[in-house]
Amino acid sequence: MREEVRCPKCGSGNVVGIAGEWECFDCGYKFRTPEAARRPAPAPRVATKPIAAEVKRPAERGGIGRGGAVTLFIIGFICALLTFPIAFSVSAFLGYLLGILALVIAVLLIVKRGGATLPLVLGLVLVIFSFLSLTGTAVVHMGAYAVARSLEEAAKTEVVEASLGSPVRAGDWEVTALKVIETTYIKSGESYYGAENESKLILIHLRIRNLGKEVREASEIWQFTLITDKNKSYENVYPINLKWIFEPSEEVKTEAAEYRDIDLSRSVAPSTEIEGHILFQIPVEENPEKLYFKVGVIGPTQAKITLHA
């Protein structure tokens, strides 16, 4: 090993020597070789490559690992997928809660990605899908609500009232109950009909007038119901529902009231009218009080006529 010569006085290695004579450049001391302090020469420095910092995986840096990201994405995707069906079949609140939960999971994937790419991509995909699911559910809900409100408004029934002899108006129609007849027998054409035992017949003479500017179908006036003083209701009947009298006696012919059916299947021109009877069969101990019927099909008007002046 090569030895280094140093000044015995100051210990400096900044010395020079010729033929055994040495001189220190630092302190100027001159000396011979035996007096020199000899030390091993330092080994030359070896250049070393810098050690690269160890790259940590996302899980080691506090982020969501690949497996955790995939698991959270699947959970969020299922929540977003169930938002619409749950909102409509089970509970609207629960459906929207699932959609919001999916959105929260998506944000968590993005925020906790730890520099990894996969959680970021999955989070962005889940954000878009959750947003579309929530938006679609909300749009359908608003549309369904608007339709329900429209149907509710259309189904609202307006009530109009009048008494015997006074016209009741509903839309373009004017209906007047002119007369109420109580009898046991009726004559329709050349045939005679009678009420069942312990029953009597009620004929209500109606006049229906079209006040509009267009031809209208009289069938818009429908569902006639008679309310008696016993607070019982009866639907209108036709002669075919009664007892047909094959050979009427003179008493039957004398007592029978002329029945003329009002044809509600015909069209009524503007400013014209039709007349006829609505027929009911009720127990003999009851008396007619009110006549109810509807005018119109969509959002019909409920008309009520009191059958006494």
VMD Tcl script that draws the C-alpha trace (Angstrom):
set ca {
  {0.00 0.00 0.00}
  {1.42 3.44 -0.92}
  {2.33 5.67 2.10}
  {1.75 9.41 2.29}
  {4.52 11.72 3.67}
  {3.40 14.42 6.10}
  {5.12 17.27 7.93}
  {6.19 16.09 11.40}
  {5.60 19.62 12.78}
  {2.12 20.56 11.53}
  {0.95 17.24 10.08}
  {0.21 18.76 6.69}
  {0.49 16.56 3.65}
  {1.33 19.60 1.49}
  {5.05 18.76 1.32}
  {7.66 18.26 -1.40}
  {10.93 16.34 -1.17}
  {14.10 15.86 -3.21}
  {16.78 13.24 -2.38}
  {15.39 12.65 1.09}
  {15.03 16.36 1.92}
  {11.41 17.53 2.49}
  {9.88 20.96 3.00}
  {6.36 21.78 4.22}
  {4.63 24.45 2.17}
  {2.24 25.22 5.02}
  {4.67 25.90 7.91}
  {8.06 26.05 6.01}
  {9.59 23.31 8.20}
  {12.38 21.32 6.54}
  {12.96 17.73 7.50}
  {14.40 14.45 6.33}
  {12.48 11.31 5.42}
  {12.92 9.45 8.74}
  {11.24 12.37 10.58}
  {8.18 12.34 8.28}
  {4.91 11.04 9.56}
  {3.83 8.32 7.18}
  {0.16 7.37 6.73}
  {-1.55 5.15 4.22}
  {-2.69 7.11 1.21}
  {-6.45 7.41 1.05}
  {-8.12 5.20 -1.49}
  {-9.46 7.06 -4.50}
  {-13.15 7.88 -4.43}
  {-15.38 5.62 -6.48}
  {-18.28 7.35 -8.22}
  {-21.55 5.70 -7.17}
  {-24.87 5.84 -8.95}
  {-27.68 7.55 -7.04}
  {-30.15 5.07 -5.58}
  {-33.59 5.54 -7.13}
  {-36.43 6.15 -4.70}
  {-38.67 3.13 -4.27}
  {-41.96 3.57 -6.04}
  {-44.84 2.72 -3.78}
  {-48.01 1.11 -5.02}
  {-51.33 2.97 -4.60}
  {-52.29 0.88 -1.58}
  {-48.87 1.70 0.05}
  {-49.50 5.43 -0.58}
  {-52.88 5.36 1.20}
  {-54.97 5.08 -2.02}
  {-57.55 2.50 -3.15}
  {-55.93 -0.59 -4.60}
  {-56.96 -2.23 -7.85}
  {-59.14 -4.83 -6.10}
  {-60.84 -2.27 -3.86}
  {-61.53 0.03 -6.81}
  {-63.18 -2.76 -8.82}
  {-65.29 -3.84 -5.80}
  {-66.51 -0.29 -5.12}
  {-67.27 0.23 -8.80}
  {-69.42 -2.93 -8.92}
  {-71.34 -1.85 -5.80}
  {-71.90 1.65 -7.17}
  {-72.92 0.33 -10.59}
  {-75.54 -1.97 -9.03}
  {-76.91 0.93 -6.94}
  {-77.18 3.15 -10.02}
  {-78.76 0.33 -12.02}
  {-81.45 -0.23 -9.37}
  {-82.31 3.47 -8.98}
  {-85.11 3.54 -11.58}
  {-86.90 0.23 -10.80}
  {-86.73 0.74 -7.03}
  {-88.01 4.32 -7.32}
  {-91.12 3.19 -9.22}
  {-91.86 -0.23 -7.73}
  {-90.86 0.16 -4.07}
  {-90.15 3.69 -2.90}
  {-89.14 6.90 -4.66}
  {-87.03 7.91 -1.65}
  {-85.17 4.59 -1.61}
  {-84.58 4.75 -5.36}
  {-83.06 8.23 -5.24}
  {-81.03 7.24 -2.18}
  {-79.42 4.41 -4.18}
  {-78.60 6.83 -7.00}
  {-76.97 9.29 -4.59}
  {-75.03 6.44 -2.95}
  {-73.66 5.44 -6.36}
  {-72.60 9.04 -6.96}
  {-70.84 9.17 -3.57}
  {-68.95 5.96 -4.37}
  {-67.87 7.44 -7.70}
  {-66.50 10.57 -6.01}
  {-64.72 8.38 -3.44}
  {-63.00 6.45 -6.23}
  {-61.75 9.67 -7.78}
  {-60.61 11.34 -4.55}
  {-58.97 8.26 -3.02}
  {-57.28 6.99 -6.18}
  {-53.76 7.62 -4.74}
  {-52.36 8.57 -8.14}
  {-53.54 5.36 -9.81}
  {-55.33 5.48 -13.14}
  {-57.84 2.63 -12.76}
  {-59.83 4.12 -9.82}
  {-59.97 7.45 -11.68}
  {-61.37 5.84 -14.83}
  {-63.88 3.73 -12.91}
  {-64.94 6.75 -10.86}
  {-65.57 8.88 -13.95}
  {-67.57 6.10 -15.61}
  {-69.64 5.66 -12.44}
  {-70.24 9.42 -12.15}
  {-71.66 9.54 -15.68}
  {-73.81 6.43 -15.22}
  {-75.13 7.58 -11.81}
  {-75.96 11.03 -13.15}
  {-77.84 9.56 -16.13}
  {-79.73 7.17 -13.85}
  {-80.77 9.91 -11.42}
  {-81.66 12.34 -14.21}
  {-83.68 9.76 -16.13}
  {-85.60 8.73 -13.03}
  {-86.35 12.36 -12.17}
  {-87.54 13.14 -15.72}
  {-89.87 10.13 -15.79}
  {-91.17 11.02 -12.33}
  {-91.93 14.59 -13.39}
  {-93.60 13.38 -16.57}
  {-95.74 10.88 -14.66}
  {-96.68 13.56 -12.15}
  {-97.68 15.96 -14.93}
  {-99.82 13.29 -16.61}
  {-101.45 12.39 -13.29}
  {-102.23 16.04 -12.63}
  {-103.72 16.41 -16.10}
  {-105.88 13.32 -15.64}
  {-106.93 14.55 -12.23}
  {-107.96 17.90 -13.66}
  {-109.78 16.17 -16.50}
  {-111.56 13.85 -14.07}
  {-112.84 16.67 -11.89}
  {-116.62 16.66 -12.01}
  {-118.51 19.93 -12.16}
  {-121.97 19.84 -10.60}
  {-124.92 21.82 -11.98}
  {-128.42 21.87 -10.51}
  {-131.96 22.83 -11.48}
  {-135.52 22.04 -10.48}
  {-138.50 20.62 -12.36}
  {-139.38 22.87 -15.29}
  {-136.09 24.82 -15.17}
  {-133.31 24.13 -17.66}
  {-129.91 22.96 -16.51}
  {-126.95 23.81 -18.75}
  {-123.81 21.72 -19.10}
  {-121.41 22.69 -21.86}
  {-123.34 23.05 -25.11}
  {-126.33 21.12 -23.77}
  {-129.47 22.38 -22.09}
  {-131.65 19.76 -20.38}
  {-135.09 20.42 -18.90}
  {-137.25 17.99 -16.92}
  {-140.74 19.03 -18.02}
  {-142.96 16.56 -16.20}
  {-142.96 13.54 -13.90}
  {-145.62 10.83 -14.37}
  {-146.35 7.98 -11.96}
  {-148.29 5.01 -13.36}
  {-148.67 1.25 -13.23}
  {-148.91 0.72 -17.00}
  {-147.37 2.27 -20.09}
  {-148.14 2.09 -23.78}
  {-145.18 1.97 -26.16}
  {-146.29 1.88 -29.77}
  {-149.08 -0.67 -29.91}
  {-147.84 -2.67 -26.93}
  {-148.69 -2.39 -23.24}
  {-146.38 -3.03 -20.32}
  {-146.93 -3.16 -16.59}
  {-144.83 -2.77 -13.45}
  {-143.79 -5.75 -11.41}
  {-145.70 -6.57 -8.22}
  {-145.41 -3.93 -5.49}
  {-143.74 -1.59 -8.00}
  {-144.72 1.46 -10.04}
  {-143.37 3.20 -13.10}
  {-141.90 6.70 -13.21}
  {-141.77 8.55 -16.53}
  {-139.66 11.72 -16.63}
  {-140.33 13.87 -19.67}
  {-137.05 15.48 -20.84}
  {-136.24 18.08 -23.43}
  {-132.62 18.22 -24.62}
  {-131.40 21.18 -26.68}
  {-128.08 21.68 -28.49}
  {-126.85 25.22 -27.80}
  {-123.58 24.77 -29.66}
  {-122.61 25.65 -33.21}
  {-121.87 22.10 -34.32}
  {-123.81 18.86 -34.55}
  {-123.48 16.93 -31.29}
  {-124.24 13.35 -30.29}
  {-126.98 13.08 -27.66}
  {-125.14 10.05 -26.28}
  {-122.94 12.58 -24.44}
  {-125.80 12.67 -21.93}
  {-125.74 9.41 -20.01}
  {-125.99 7.44 -16.74}
  {-129.44 8.47 -15.56}
  {-130.09 7.70 -11.89}
  {-133.26 8.32 -9.87}
  {-133.05 9.02 -6.13}
  {-136.20 8.44 -4.07}
  {-137.41 9.90 -0.79}
  {-136.05 6.75 0.91}
  {-132.57 7.77 -0.31}
  {-132.39 4.77 -2.64}
  {-131.09 4.91 -6.20}
  {-132.44 3.26 -9.34}
  {-131.12 3.03 -12.89}
  {-133.37 3.73 -15.86}
  {-135.10 0.78 -17.54}
  {-136.74 0.08 -20.89}
  {-140.11 -1.48 -21.80}
  {-138.35 -4.76 -22.57}
  {-137.43 -4.94 -18.88}
  {-141.09 -4.73 -17.83}
  {-143.97 -7.19 -17.82}
  {-145.49 -7.35 -21.28}
  {-149.30 -7.48 -21.32}
  {-150.40 -9.70 -24.19}
  {-154.12 -8.89 -24.00}
  {-154.56 -5.61 -22.13}
  {-157.95 -4.95 -20.50}
  {-159.87 -1.73 -20.91}
  {-158.72 -0.71 -17.44}
  {-155.09 -1.17 -18.50}
  {-155.65 0.76 -21.70}
  {-157.30 3.59 -19.78}
  {-154.64 3.84 -17.06}
  {-151.62 3.33 -19.31}
  {-149.45 6.38 -19.87}
  {-148.07 7.06 -23.32}
  {-144.35 6.29 -23.33}
  {-142.12 7.88 -25.94}
  {-138.50 6.89 -25.60}
  {-135.98 9.72 -25.97}
  {-133.44 8.65 -28.59}
  {-130.02 9.43 -27.13}
  {-128.24 7.69 -30.00}
  {-129.14 10.35 -32.54}
  {-127.26 13.47 -33.60}
  {-128.71 16.85 -32.67}
  {-128.17 19.82 -34.97}
  {-127.30 23.26 -33.54}
  {-130.25 25.15 -32.00}
  {-132.52 22.08 -32.24}
  {-133.92 19.82 -29.56}
  {-135.23 16.33 -28.88}
  {-137.87 15.21 -26.38}
  {-138.91 11.96 -24.78}
  {-139.16 9.94 -21.58}
  {-136.67 8.35 -19.22}
  {-138.31 5.33 -17.55}
  {-137.75 4.01 -14.00}
  {-139.36 1.27 -11.90}
  {-139.44 1.79 -8.13}
  {-141.33 0.34 -5.14}
  {-144.86 1.73 -4.65}
  {-144.06 3.11 -1.19}
  {-141.25 5.32 -2.52}
  {-141.47 8.64 -4.34}
  {-139.06 10.20 -6.87}
  {-136.97 13.04 -5.46}
  {-133.96 13.78 -7.70}
  {-132.69 12.85 -11.14}
  {-128.95 12.62 -11.71}
  {-127.14 12.27 -15.04}
  {-123.78 13.07 -16.59}
  {-122.92 15.26 -19.55}
  {-119.67 14.66 -21.43}
  {-117.21 11.78 -21.41}
  {-113.87 13.31 -20.36}
  {-114.30 15.32 -17.21}
  {-118.09 14.95 -17.30}
  {-120.46 17.42 -15.68}
  {-122.76 15.98 -13.02}
  {-126.29 17.35 -13.41}
  {-128.96 17.18 -10.71}
  {-132.63 18.00 -11.19}
  {-134.97 18.19 -8.22}
  {-138.25 16.60 -9.29}
  {-140.55 19.00 -7.50}
  {-141.03 22.68 -8.17}
}
mol new
graphics top color blue
foreach p $ca { graphics top sphere $p radius 0.5 }
foreach p [lrange $ca 0 end-1] q [lrange $ca 1 end] { graphics top cylinder $p $q radius 0.2 }
display resetview
